[in-house]
Amino acid sequence: MPRRAQRAPRTALVALAAALAGAALSSPLSAMADSHAPQPVTVVAQPGTPKTAKPAAPQKSGPRRAGAAKAGPVGTTTKAPQLVDGADPGTGKNGDGNVANQYDLQVTYKGGQESTGVVIGAPKVYLVLWGSQWGTPSTNASGDTVTTGDPDQAAPYQQDFFKGLGSAGDGWSAVLTQYCEGIAAGSVQCPAGSAHIPYPQPGSVLAGVWVDNAAPAPQAATEPQLGAEALAAAKHFGNLTEAQNRNVQYIIDSPQGTDPDKWKELGYCAWHDFQRSSYGQLAYTNMPYLTDVAGCGTNWFGENTPRGRLDGYGIIGGHEYAETVSDPNTPGGWTDATGQEIGDKCAWIPQGSNGGLFTENLSTGSFPLQTLWSNSDHLCMASDPIVASPPVSLSTMCDRADKAGQPLSIPAVGVSGTGAALTYSATGLPQGLAINAGTGVISGTAAATNGYQRINVTATDPAGKTASTGFWENVSASGGTGCGGIEQLIDPGFENGSADVNHTVMTDSWSPSGYNIITPSSLHAPHSGSWYAWLGQNTGTDDSITTYLNTYPGFGQASFSFWLDVRPVNAAAPAADTLSLVAIDQYTGQPLGTVKTWSGQNPTNGYQYQSVDLAPLIGQVGWGTTIGLKLVSHETGTNPTTAFLIDDASGRES
C-alpha cells in the first residue's frame, strides 16, 4: 500500500490540549496567496484505451499508511473476516469475493519527495530482528541467520526470498523496472534514458541481517519507536550518508506475540514509510510476526505445512518491498488517484484469477507472490520485459528554500550501472556554495539570492557517460526548511467523486458522513473543478469529512489548508452555526481536541484561503504519528442556516 496504513499517536489528550492552547490555534485565519518555486515540464499523456471498471466491493474508511498491506480474506480459518485492501472478505452480500482494488486506474508519478522518487541503484534490503524475544542467533546450512525465538522460522524464509530476487525465472522483479523518476509529476510513462528502477543482480538484494537483541522490543511499538529502530539499524550497518541510504530499505521484524502499531486491532499486515535523518532519507517497513494473524497469508494456498504458514512473508513481504522500491519516500513515487501503490492495486486477487496470486520459483526456493500493477500492460502482472537502466542515473533534486548565512549540505546522489565512482560538477551555485567532485555534496554558507535560482548538477562516470538534473534554490534572510513539501492528501480537490453517490471506494480518503456531502451539486459552486464538500446540510446530525495525515520522523513543519466559503442559506434565522477542525485519534476515532472553529456569523462572501499550522499539535503527539483531521459542521436551528463549502484542501510537511 501507500506509505503506511495507520500510525500511532504517542501522547495523551492532556498533552495535546496543552499544545493547542499554547499555539493559540483558535485565532482567526487570514486569506493567503499560494506561493511556489518554478515548476518545469510537460505531463506525458496516458497510453492505451481505458477498460471498463469492474464493480468494487465496499470498504470501510479509516487511516491509511503508505504501503500498508492489509489482512486478506480469512477463508476457511476460524478467525473473523477482516475488510482489506484488495478483496471483499466474504459477507454474503452482492459482489462477495470480488477484488476491491482500483485496478483500472493507471499509477502516476508524484514528482519525488525529499529528492527521491524511486530506487535508482541496486536495491538493498537490511533485515532487522528487533528485540531480545528473538533469542540467540546462529547460522544454518544455507548461511541464513536463525534464532531460538523464531518458532515459525520467519527470518530464514525472508532471507531466502531476498537472496533469490534477480535469479533465473524472476520475472516479477522485471515489472518494477518500467518505473522511474526525474520526469514530470503526473506522468504515466517513463521515456528512454530516465532513471529507472534497476533489475537486481542475483543474490545482491539482501545486504545484511541484524539481531538487535540487547533489549526487548516493545510489546506495542509506536510509529516513532519503529522509526527510531530504523535509525539505529542505519547506524549499526554503517550507512551514515544520504548516498549510502539512497537505495536501501530496512525491514523491522517484530517478534512473535507483539503488537507493533496495533496491527492486530487495525487489521493490516505491514506498512512501509520513510524518515528524514542525519544519515539521509531512510525507508523502512514495519513487519509484524505475520503468522500471529491468520488473515496475513498463513497457509494461503491451503498447504497446512510449516512452510505454508510463512506464505505471508512472500505475499506481504514482496508487496512492501515492491512498493518501497517504487515509492520509497511515499507519496513521492508511483500511486494512483486513490493513493494505491503498485502492490495495493493487485493485492489478494485469488490464485487462478487474471492477475491473481502465483508461485515464483527462485534459485533459493518457491515463494508465493502477488502480482504488481503494470502501466505498460494496464494489468496486474507477474512478469514483464526488463527495461534497462541508463549507464548513469542521478537522483531527482527537490526545489528548496534555505536561510542565508547558515551552513547548508545538499547531497547529489548518482549511481553507475557498472558500480564505478562518479565525478560531480554543478553550475548556477549561489555565492558561498561549492560541490564536492567526489561525493556530490553541495555545501557551504550561501549568500542570499534574488529569488529562485536554477542549479544544474552533472554526474560523469570514467567512460564519459553522464546524467544531469536541476533544481531551484531560493536563499533568503527569512529562510526555509530545505525541500519544499509535496501534497500529502489523497484527492485534495474531491475530484474522485463520492462513494455515497456512485458506490465506489474512491472517497475512502475523506470518509464523508453521509450521502451527497461530497457533491457536484449546482446549488453551490466549487472553488475549482466539479466536486466540493458541502457541510451544513443537516440539523439532526452533524455533517463531516475526515482524512488522515501521515507525519514523518525528522520533519518539523506541517500545515493543513483549504478554501472555505461560509454562505448563509436562511437569512431569517440566526447563523450561530459552526465549522470545526478536530484532531482525531487514529485508533479510536475519538476527538483529541478542537484545532480551530469558524462561525456561520462570519460569512466569507466567496471562497477564502484558510491555513492552520499543525506543527505544535504534531510536536506533542510525536513526529512520525498519524493524525486524523475532521472538518465537522453543526447547525443550531431546526433548519439549515449556513452552508460551509470546502474545496482544494492540502496537507504539506517539511
C-alpha positions as CSV (number, residue, x, y, z in Angstrom):
1,M,0.0,0.0,0.0
2,P,1.0,3.6,0.2
3,R,3.3,4.9,2.7
4,R,1.7,3.5,5.9
5,A,-1.7,2.2,6.6
6,Q,-2.0,3.8,10.0
7,R,0.2,5.3,12.6
8,A,0.0,5.7,16.3
9,P,-0.2,8.8,18.4
10,R,2.3,8.8,21.3
11,T,0.9,11.1,23.9
12,A,-2.4,11.6,25.7
13,L,-5.2,14.1,25.3
14,V,-3.9,16.3,28.1
15,A,-0.6,17.0,26.3
16,L,-2.4,17.6,23.0
17,A,-4.9,20.0,24.6
18,A,-2.0,22.0,26.1
19,A,-0.3,22.2,22.7
20,L,-3.4,23.5,21.0
21,A,-3.9,26.1,23.7
22,G,-0.3,27.1,23.7
23,A,-0.3,27.5,19.9
24,A,-3.4,29.8,20.0
25,L,-4.9,27.8,17.2
26,S,-8.3,29.3,17.8
27,S,-7.3,32.8,16.5
28,P,-8.9,33.9,13.2
29,L,-7.1,32.8,10.0
30,S,-6.5,35.2,7.2
31,A,-6.6,34.6,3.4
32,M,-3.2,33.7,1.9
33,A,-1.9,33.6,-1.6
34,D,-0.3,30.5,-3.0
35,S,3.5,30.6,-3.4
36,H,5.7,28.1,-5.2
37,A,9.0,27.6,-6.8
38,P,9.2,27.4,-10.6
39,Q,8.0,24.1,-11.9
40,P,9.3,22.5,-15.1
41,V,7.9,20.5,-17.9
42,T,5.1,18.7,-19.7
43,V,2.9,15.9,-18.5
44,V,3.2,12.7,-20.5
45,A,-0.1,11.5,-22.0
46,Q,-1.6,8.3,-20.7
47,P,-1.3,5.4,-23.1
48,G,-3.8,2.8,-24.0
49,T,-7.5,2.5,-24.0
50,P,-9.3,2.6,-20.7
51,K,-11.1,-0.6,-19.7
52,T,-14.5,-0.9,-18.2
53,A,-14.0,-0.9,-14.4
54,K,-15.0,-4.0,-12.5
55,P,-17.6,-3.3,-9.7
56,A,-15.7,-2.7,-6.5
57,A,-16.6,-4.1,-3.1
58,P,-17.3,-1.5,-0.5
59,Q,-14.6,-0.9,2.1
60,K,-14.5,0.7,5.5
61,S,-12.9,4.1,5.7
62,G,-10.1,5.0,8.0
63,P,-6.5,6.0,8.3
64,R,-4.2,4.9,5.6
65,R,-0.4,4.3,5.7
66,A,1.9,4.1,2.9
67,G,2.4,0.7,1.6
68,A,0.3,-0.8,4.3
69,A,-0.7,-4.3,3.2
70,K,-4.0,-5.1,5.0
71,A,-5.1,-8.5,6.0
72,G,-6.6,-10.7,3.4
73,P,-9.9,-12.6,3.5
74,V,-9.5,-15.4,6.0
75,G,-11.2,-18.2,4.1
76,T,-11.7,-21.4,6.0
77,T,-9.9,-20.3,9.1
78,T,-11.7,-19.7,12.3
79,K,-10.6,-16.1,12.6
80,A,-13.3,-13.4,11.8
81,P,-13.0,-11.9,8.3
82,Q,-11.3,-8.6,8.0
83,L,-12.1,-6.0,5.4
84,V,-9.0,-5.4,3.4
85,D,-7.4,-3.5,0.6
86,G,-7.9,-5.7,-2.4
87,A,-10.7,-8.1,-1.5
88,D,-14.2,-8.5,-0.3
89,P,-13.7,-10.8,2.7
90,G,-16.9,-12.7,2.2
91,T,-20.0,-11.3,3.8
92,G,-22.8,-13.0,1.7
93,K,-23.6,-9.7,0.1
94,N,-23.7,-9.0,-3.7
95,G,-20.2,-8.9,-5.1
96,D,-19.0,-11.3,-2.4
97,G,-15.4,-12.3,-3.2
98,N,-14.7,-9.6,-5.8
99,V,-11.4,-7.8,-5.6
100,A,-11.9,-4.2,-4.5
101,N,-8.7,-2.6,-5.8
102,Q,-8.9,0.5,-8.0
103,Y,-7.1,-1.6,-10.6
104,D,-8.5,0.3,-13.6
105,L,-6.6,3.4,-12.8
106,Q,-3.0,4.0,-14.0
107,V,-0.5,5.0,-11.4
108,T,1.1,8.4,-11.9
109,Y,4.5,9.8,-10.8
110,K,4.1,12.2,-7.9
111,G,7.3,14.2,-8.5
112,G,9.5,12.9,-5.8
113,Q,9.6,13.7,-2.1
114,E,12.8,14.8,-0.4
115,S,14.8,14.3,-3.6
116,T,13.5,10.7,-4.1
117,G,11.0,9.2,-6.4
118,V,12.1,5.6,-6.9
119,V,15.2,3.4,-6.1
120,I,17.7,4.2,-8.9
121,G,20.6,2.0,-7.8
122,A,20.9,-1.7,-6.9
123,P,18.0,-2.3,-4.4
124,K,19.3,-3.3,-1.0
125,V,17.4,-4.8,2.0
126,Y,18.6,-4.9,5.6
127,L,16.7,-7.3,7.8
128,V,16.4,-6.2,11.5
129,L,15.2,-8.8,14.0
130,W,14.2,-6.4,16.8
131,G,14.2,-7.4,20.4
132,S,15.6,-10.0,22.8
133,Q,12.5,-12.0,22.2
134,W,14.1,-13.3,19.0
135,G,16.5,-15.3,21.2
136,T,20.0,-16.5,20.4
137,P,21.3,-16.3,16.8
138,S,23.2,-18.8,14.8
139,T,23.7,-19.7,11.2
140,N,22.0,-22.6,9.3
141,A,23.4,-24.7,6.4
142,S,22.2,-22.1,3.8
143,G,24.1,-19.3,5.5
144,D,20.9,-17.7,6.9
145,T,20.7,-16.2,10.4
146,V,18.4,-18.2,12.5
147,T,17.3,-17.6,16.1
148,T,15.9,-19.6,19.0
149,G,12.9,-17.3,19.4
150,D,11.5,-17.7,15.9
151,P,9.2,-20.8,16.1
152,D,7.9,-20.5,12.5
153,Q,11.4,-19.7,11.0
154,A,10.2,-16.4,9.6
155,A,13.8,-15.0,9.5
156,P,15.4,-17.5,7.2
157,Y,12.4,-17.6,4.9
158,Q,12.7,-13.8,4.4
159,Q,16.5,-14.1,3.8
160,D,16.0,-16.7,1.2
161,F,13.3,-14.7,-0.6
162,F,15.5,-11.6,-0.9
163,K,18.6,-13.6,-1.8
164,G,16.6,-15.2,-4.6
165,L,15.4,-12.0,-6.3
166,G,17.1,-11.4,-9.6
167,S,17.8,-15.1,-10.2
168,A,16.7,-17.0,-13.3
169,G,13.0,-17.1,-13.6
170,D,12.4,-13.9,-11.6
171,G,10.0,-12.1,-14.0
172,W,8.3,-10.4,-11.0
173,S,11.2,-8.0,-10.4
174,A,11.1,-7.1,-14.1
175,V,7.7,-5.5,-13.7
176,L,9.3,-2.9,-11.4
177,T,11.9,-1.8,-14.0
178,Q,9.3,0.2,-16.0
179,Y,9.1,2.8,-13.3
180,C,11.4,5.8,-13.0
181,E,12.0,9.3,-11.6
182,G,13.2,12.6,-12.9
183,I,10.1,13.1,-15.0
184,A,7.1,15.4,-14.8
185,A,4.7,14.9,-11.9
186,G,1.5,13.3,-13.4
187,S,3.4,11.3,-15.9
188,V,2.3,7.7,-16.5
189,Q,5.2,6.6,-18.8
190,C,9.0,6.8,-18.5
191,P,10.9,8.0,-21.5
192,A,14.1,6.2,-22.6
193,G,17.1,7.4,-20.7
194,S,15.2,8.3,-17.5
195,A,16.4,6.9,-14.2
196,H,14.6,3.5,-13.9
197,I,14.5,1.0,-11.1
198,P,17.3,-1.4,-11.9
199,Y,16.7,-5.2,-12.2
200,P,18.6,-6.8,-9.3
201,Q,21.7,-8.9,-9.8
202,P,21.2,-12.5,-8.4
203,G,22.0,-12.7,-4.7
204,S,22.5,-9.0,-4.3
205,V,19.3,-7.7,-2.7
206,L,19.9,-9.0,0.9
207,A,22.6,-6.7,2.2
208,G,22.7,-7.6,5.9
209,V,20.9,-9.1,8.9
210,W,21.0,-7.6,12.5
211,V,19.6,-9.4,15.5
212,D,19.1,-6.5,17.8
213,N,18.6,-8.5,21.0
214,A,20.2,-6.2,23.5
215,A,16.8,-5.3,25.0
216,P,13.2,-6.5,24.5
217,A,11.2,-4.9,21.6
218,P,8.2,-3.0,22.9
219,Q,5.0,-5.1,23.3
220,A,3.2,-2.5,21.3
221,A,5.8,-0.3,19.5
222,T,4.6,3.1,18.4
223,E,5.3,4.5,15.0
224,P,8.1,6.8,16.3
225,Q,9.7,3.8,18.1
226,L,9.7,1.9,14.8
227,G,11.3,4.9,13.1
228,A,13.9,5.0,15.8
229,E,14.8,1.4,15.3
230,A,15.3,2.0,11.6
231,L,17.7,4.9,12.5
232,A,19.5,2.5,14.9
233,A,19.8,0.0,12.1
234,A,21.3,2.5,9.7
235,K,23.9,3.3,12.3
236,H,24.6,-0.4,13.0
237,F,25.2,-1.1,9.4
238,G,27.4,1.9,8.9
239,N,25.1,3.6,6.4
240,L,25.7,7.1,7.6
241,T,25.2,9.3,4.5
242,E,22.4,10.1,2.0
243,A,24.3,8.2,-0.7
244,Q,24.6,5.1,1.4
245,N,20.9,5.0,2.2
246,R,19.5,6.2,-1.1
247,N,18.6,2.8,-2.5
248,V,18.2,0.9,0.8
249,Q,15.3,-0.3,2.8
250,Y,15.2,-1.5,6.4
251,I,12.7,-4.2,7.4
252,I,11.9,-4.0,11.1
253,D,10.8,-7.5,12.1
254,S,8.9,-7.5,15.4
255,P,9.0,-10.8,17.4
256,Q,6.1,-13.2,17.9
257,G,3.3,-12.1,20.2
258,T,4.0,-8.3,19.9
259,D,1.6,-5.7,18.5
260,P,3.6,-3.1,16.7
261,D,1.4,-0.1,15.8
262,K,-1.7,-2.0,16.8
263,W,-1.6,-4.1,13.7
264,K,-3.9,-6.8,15.1
265,E,-6.6,-4.3,16.1
266,L,-6.4,-2.2,12.9
267,G,-6.5,-5.1,10.6
268,Y,-3.4,-4.5,8.4
269,C,-0.4,-6.8,7.9
270,A,2.6,-4.5,7.3
271,W,3.4,-1.0,6.1
272,H,6.3,1.0,4.7
273,D,7.4,4.5,5.4
274,F,10.4,6.9,5.5
275,Q,12.0,9.5,7.7
276,R,14.4,12.4,7.4
277,S,17.6,11.8,9.4
278,S,21.2,12.9,9.8
279,Y,22.0,9.8,7.8
280,G,19.8,10.9,4.9
281,Q,16.4,9.6,4.0
282,L,15.6,6.2,5.5
283,A,13.0,3.9,4.0
284,Y,11.7,1.2,6.4
285,T,9.0,-1.3,6.8
286,N,7.0,-2.3,9.9
287,M,6.9,-6.1,9.6
288,P,4.9,-7.8,12.4
289,Y,5.2,-11.5,13.1
290,L,2.7,-12.4,10.4
291,T,1.8,-15.9,11.5
292,D,0.2,-14.4,14.6
293,V,-2.8,-13.4,12.4
294,A,-4.4,-15.9,10.0
295,G,-5.5,-13.3,7.5
296,C,-1.9,-12.2,6.8
297,G,-1.2,-15.1,4.4
298,T,-0.8,-18.1,6.8
299,N,-1.2,-21.3,4.6
300,W,-2.8,-19.0,2.0
301,F,-2.5,-21.7,-0.7
302,G,-4.0,-24.3,1.5
303,E,-0.8,-26.2,2.2
304,N,-1.2,-26.6,6.0
305,T,2.5,-27.1,6.3
306,P,5.2,-25.3,8.3
307,R,6.4,-23.6,5.1
308,G,2.8,-22.8,4.1
309,R,2.5,-20.9,7.4
310,L,5.0,-18.5,6.0
311,D,3.2,-17.6,2.8
312,G,2.5,-14.1,4.0
313,Y,6.2,-13.3,4.1
314,G,6.3,-13.9,0.3
315,I,2.9,-12.2,-0.4
316,I,3.1,-9.3,2.0
317,G,6.9,-9.1,2.2
318,G,7.0,-8.9,-1.6
319,H,4.2,-6.3,-1.5
320,E,6.1,-4.0,0.8
321,Y,9.4,-4.5,-0.9
322,A,8.0,-3.6,-4.3
323,E,6.2,-0.6,-3.1
324,T,9.2,0.7,-1.3
325,V,11.3,0.3,-4.4
326,S,8.7,2.2,-6.5
327,D,7.7,4.7,-3.8
328,P,10.4,4.9,-1.1
329,N,9.6,8.4,0.2
330,T,5.9,8.0,0.0
331,P,3.9,9.5,-1.5
332,G,6.6,10.9,-3.8
333,G,6.7,7.9,-6.2
334,W,4.1,6.0,-8.1
335,T,0.4,5.9,-6.9
336,D,-3.0,6.1,-8.4
337,A,-5.6,8.8,-7.8
338,T,-6.9,7.0,-4.7
339,G,-3.4,6.6,-3.1
340,Q,-3.0,3.0,-4.0
341,E,0.6,1.9,-4.9
342,I,1.5,-0.8,-7.4
343,G,1.1,-3.6,-4.8
344,D,-2.2,-2.3,-3.4
345,K,-3.8,-2.4,-6.8
346,C,-3.2,-6.1,-7.1
347,A,-3.5,-7.3,-3.5
348,W,-5.3,-10.5,-2.6
349,I,-6.6,-11.3,-6.1
350,P,-7.3,-15.1,-5.8
351,Q,-4.9,-17.6,-7.3
352,G,-6.0,-18.7,-10.7
353,S,-7.8,-15.4,-11.5
354,N,-6.5,-12.9,-14.0
355,G,-3.7,-11.1,-12.2
356,G,-4.0,-13.3,-9.1
357,L,-1.6,-14.7,-6.6
358,F,1.0,-17.1,-8.0
359,T,4.2,-19.0,-7.1
360,E,7.6,-17.7,-8.2
361,N,10.4,-20.2,-8.5
362,L,13.7,-18.5,-7.4
363,S,17.1,-20.0,-7.0
364,T,16.5,-20.1,-3.2
365,G,13.1,-21.8,-3.3
366,S,9.5,-21.3,-4.4
367,F,7.7,-18.3,-3.0
368,P,4.0,-17.2,-3.2
369,L,3.7,-13.7,-4.5
370,Q,1.0,-11.2,-5.6
371,T,1.2,-9.6,-8.9
372,L,2.2,-5.9,-9.4
373,W,0.4,-3.2,-11.3
374,S,2.0,-2.5,-14.8
375,N,1.2,0.7,-16.5
376,S,2.7,-0.7,-19.7
377,D,0.1,-3.5,-19.7
378,H,-2.7,-1.8,-17.8
379,L,-2.9,-5.0,-15.8
380,C,-1.7,-6.8,-12.7
381,M,1.4,-8.7,-13.9
382,A,3.6,-11.5,-12.7
383,S,6.2,-10.8,-15.3
384,D,7.3,-8.2,-17.8
385,P,10.2,-7.4,-20.1
386,I,13.1,-5.8,-18.3
387,V,13.6,-2.1,-19.0
388,A,17.3,-1.3,-18.9
389,S,18.6,1.4,-16.6
390,P,20.8,4.1,-18.1
391,P,24.6,3.9,-17.7
392,V,24.5,6.7,-15.1
393,S,21.5,7.9,-13.1
394,L,21.3,11.0,-10.9
395,S,18.7,11.3,-8.2
396,T,15.9,13.9,-8.5
397,M,16.8,17.0,-6.6
398,C,14.0,18.9,-4.9
399,D,13.3,22.6,-5.2
400,R,14.4,24.3,-2.0
401,A,14.2,27.4,0.2
402,D,17.0,28.0,2.7
403,K,18.2,30.6,5.1
404,A,21.1,32.9,4.2
405,G,24.2,32.8,6.4
406,Q,23.5,29.2,7.6
407,P,25.7,26.2,6.7
408,L,24.0,24.0,4.0
409,S,24.6,20.5,2.9
410,I,22.7,19.4,-0.2
411,P,23.5,15.9,-1.5
412,A,23.5,15.0,-5.1
413,V,23.4,11.2,-5.4
414,G,24.2,9.3,-8.6
415,V,24.8,5.7,-9.5
416,S,26.7,4.0,-12.2
417,G,25.5,0.8,-13.8
418,T,28.9,-0.7,-13.6
419,G,29.4,0.4,-9.9
420,A,32.2,2.8,-10.9
421,A,32.9,6.0,-9.0
422,L,31.3,9.2,-10.4
423,T,32.6,12.7,-10.7
424,Y,30.2,15.6,-9.9
425,S,30.0,19.2,-11.2
426,A,27.5,22.0,-10.8
427,T,26.6,25.3,-12.4
428,G,24.5,28.2,-11.0
429,L,25.5,27.7,-7.4
430,P,24.8,30.7,-5.1
431,Q,27.8,32.5,-3.8
432,G,29.3,30.6,-0.9
433,L,28.4,27.1,-2.1
434,A,30.6,24.5,-3.8
435,I,30.1,20.9,-4.9
436,N,32.5,18.1,-3.8
437,A,33.5,16.4,-7.0
438,G,34.0,13.1,-5.3
439,T,30.9,12.9,-3.1
440,G,28.4,15.1,-4.9
441,V,27.6,17.1,-1.7
442,I,26.9,20.8,-2.2
443,S,28.0,22.6,0.9
444,G,29.0,26.0,2.4
445,T,27.2,29.1,3.7
446,A,25.1,30.7,1.0
447,A,24.6,34.3,0.4
448,A,21.0,35.5,-0.3
449,T,19.8,35.0,-3.9
450,N,17.5,37.3,-5.8
451,G,14.5,34.9,-5.7
452,Y,14.7,31.4,-7.1
453,Q,18.0,30.5,-8.9
454,R,18.4,27.4,-11.1
455,I,21.2,25.0,-10.2
456,N,22.3,22.2,-12.6
457,V,24.2,19.1,-11.5
458,T,26.0,16.6,-13.7
459,A,27.5,13.2,-12.7
460,T,30.1,11.6,-15.0
461,D,31.5,8.0,-15.0
462,P,35.1,7.1,-16.1
463,A,33.8,6.3,-19.6
464,G,32.4,9.8,-20.0
465,K,28.7,8.7,-19.6
466,T,26.7,11.4,-17.9
467,A,23.4,12.2,-16.2
468,S,22.2,15.6,-15.3
469,T,19.4,17.2,-13.2
470,G,18.5,20.6,-11.9
471,F,16.6,22.3,-9.1
472,W,15.5,25.7,-7.9
473,E,17.1,27.3,-4.9
474,N,15.9,30.4,-3.0
475,V,18.3,31.6,-0.3
476,S,16.8,34.5,1.8
477,A,17.0,36.2,5.1
478,S,13.6,34.7,6.1
479,G,14.8,31.3,5.1
480,G,13.0,28.0,4.7
481,T,13.3,24.3,5.7
482,G,15.1,22.9,2.7
483,C,13.0,20.7,0.3
484,G,9.6,22.1,-0.5
485,G,6.7,19.9,0.8
486,I,4.7,17.9,-1.7
487,E,1.0,17.2,-1.5
488,Q,0.3,14.6,1.3
489,L,-3.5,14.3,0.9
490,I,-5.3,11.8,-1.4
491,D,-7.8,13.5,-3.6
492,P,-7.3,17.0,-2.2
493,G,-9.8,18.6,-4.6
494,F,-12.5,15.9,-4.1
495,E,-12.4,15.2,-7.9
496,N,-12.5,11.4,-7.4
497,G,-16.2,11.8,-6.7
498,S,-18.3,10.4,-3.9
499,A,-18.7,6.9,-2.6
500,D,-22.2,7.7,-1.5
501,V,-23.2,8.8,-5.0
502,N,-21.6,6.2,-7.3
503,H,-21.0,3.4,-4.9
504,T,-17.2,3.1,-5.4
505,V,-14.4,3.2,-2.9
506,M,-13.0,6.4,-4.4
507,T,-13.7,8.7,-1.5
508,D,-12.4,6.5,1.3
509,S,-9.7,9.1,1.8
510,W,-12.3,11.6,3.0
511,S,-14.9,9.5,4.8
512,P,-18.0,11.7,4.2
513,S,-20.6,11.3,7.0
514,G,-23.5,10.9,4.6
515,Y,-25.0,11.0,1.1
516,N,-24.0,14.0,-1.1
517,I,-21.6,15.6,1.4
518,I,-19.0,15.4,-1.4
519,T,-21.0,16.6,-4.3
520,P,-21.1,18.2,-7.8
521,S,-24.4,19.9,-6.9
522,S,-25.2,23.0,-8.9
523,L,-26.9,24.6,-5.9
524,H,-23.5,25.9,-4.9
525,A,-20.2,26.2,-6.8
526,P,-16.8,24.6,-6.3
527,H,-13.7,26.6,-5.9
528,S,-12.3,24.6,-8.9
529,G,-13.1,21.5,-10.8
530,S,-16.6,19.9,-10.4
531,W,-16.7,18.5,-6.9
532,Y,-16.6,20.1,-3.5
533,A,-17.6,19.3,0.1
534,W,-20.9,20.8,1.4
535,L,-21.2,20.7,5.1
536,G,-24.2,22.1,7.0
537,Q,-27.0,20.3,5.1
538,N,-28.4,18.6,8.2
539,T,-29.7,19.7,11.5
540,G,-30.4,16.4,13.2
541,T,-26.8,15.2,12.8
542,D,-23.6,17.0,12.2
543,D,-22.0,16.7,8.7
544,S,-18.3,15.9,8.5
545,I,-15.4,14.8,6.3
546,T,-12.4,13.1,7.8
547,T,-8.9,12.5,6.3
548,Y,-5.7,11.1,7.9
549,L,-2.3,12.8,7.7
550,N,0.8,10.7,8.0
551,T,3.7,12.6,9.5
552,Y,7.4,11.8,9.2
553,P,10.2,11.5,11.8
554,G,12.7,14.3,11.3
555,F,10.3,16.8,9.9
556,G,9.3,19.9,11.8
557,Q,6.7,21.9,9.8
558,A,3.2,20.9,8.7
559,S,0.1,22.7,7.6
560,F,-3.4,21.9,6.6
561,S,-5.2,24.3,4.3
562,F,-8.4,24.5,2.2
563,W,-10.6,27.1,0.5
564,L,-13.8,27.9,2.5
565,D,-17.0,29.6,1.5
566,V,-19.2,30.3,4.5
567,R,-22.6,31.0,2.9
568,P,-25.9,31.9,4.7
569,V,-28.8,29.9,3.3
570,N,-31.6,31.2,5.5
571,A,-31.3,34.9,6.2
572,A,-34.4,34.9,8.6
573,A,-32.6,32.7,11.1
574,P,-29.6,33.4,13.3
575,A,-26.4,31.9,11.9
576,A,-24.7,30.7,15.0
577,D,-23.6,27.6,13.2
578,T,-20.1,26.4,13.4
579,L,-17.4,24.5,11.4
580,S,-14.7,22.9,13.5
581,L,-11.4,21.3,12.6
582,V,-11.0,18.4,15.1
583,A,-7.9,16.3,15.6
584,I,-8.8,12.6,15.8
585,D,-7.1,9.6,17.4
586,Q,-6.5,7.1,14.6
587,Y,-7.0,4.0,16.8
588,T,-10.3,5.0,18.5
589,G,-11.7,7.6,16.1
590,Q,-12.3,9.8,19.1
591,P,-11.5,13.5,19.2
592,L,-8.2,14.6,20.7
593,G,-9.1,18.3,20.6
594,T,-10.5,21.1,18.5
595,V,-7.9,22.8,16.5
596,K,-9.9,25.7,15.0
597,T,-13.6,26.8,14.8
598,W,-15.2,29.0,12.2
599,S,-18.6,30.7,12.8
600,G,-21.6,31.0,10.5
601,Q,-21.9,34.5,11.7
602,N,-18.9,35.4,9.7
603,P,-19.8,34.8,6.0
604,T,-16.9,34.9,3.6
605,N,-18.6,36.2,0.5
606,G,-16.9,33.6,-1.6
607,Y,-14.1,31.2,-1.2
608,Q,-11.2,32.3,1.1
609,Y,-8.0,30.5,1.7
610,Q,-7.5,29.1,5.2
611,S,-4.4,27.5,6.6
612,V,-3.7,26.0,10.0
613,D,-0.2,25.3,11.4
614,L,-0.2,21.7,12.6
615,A,3.4,21.7,13.9
616,P,2.5,22.4,17.6
617,L,-0.1,19.6,17.6
618,I,2.2,17.1,15.9
619,G,5.1,18.1,18.2
620,Q,3.0,16.9,21.1
621,V,1.8,13.6,19.7
622,G,5.2,12.9,18.1
623,W,6.5,13.3,14.6
624,G,6.0,10.0,12.8
625,T,2.5,9.6,14.0
626,T,-0.7,9.6,12.0
627,I,-3.4,12.1,13.0
628,G,-7.0,12.4,11.8
629,L,-8.3,15.7,10.6
630,K,-12.0,16.0,10.8
631,L,-14.0,19.0,9.5
632,V,-17.4,18.9,11.2
633,S,-20.3,21.4,10.9
634,H,-23.0,22.0,13.5
635,E,-26.3,23.6,12.7
636,T,-28.0,25.2,15.7
637,G,-31.6,25.7,14.4
638,T,-34.3,23.4,13.1
639,N,-33.5,24.3,9.5
640,P,-30.0,24.6,8.0
641,T,-28.9,28.2,8.0
642,T,-25.3,28.1,6.9
643,A,-23.6,26.2,4.1
644,F,-19.9,25.5,4.8
645,L,-18.4,24.9,1.4
646,I,-14.9,23.3,1.2
647,D,-12.6,22.7,-1.7
648,D,-9.0,22.3,-2.8
649,A,-7.6,21.1,0.5
650,S,-3.9,20.5,1.0
651,G,-1.5,18.9,3.6
652,R,2.1,19.9,3.4
653,E,5.1,18.9,5.5
654,S,8.8,19.8,5.6
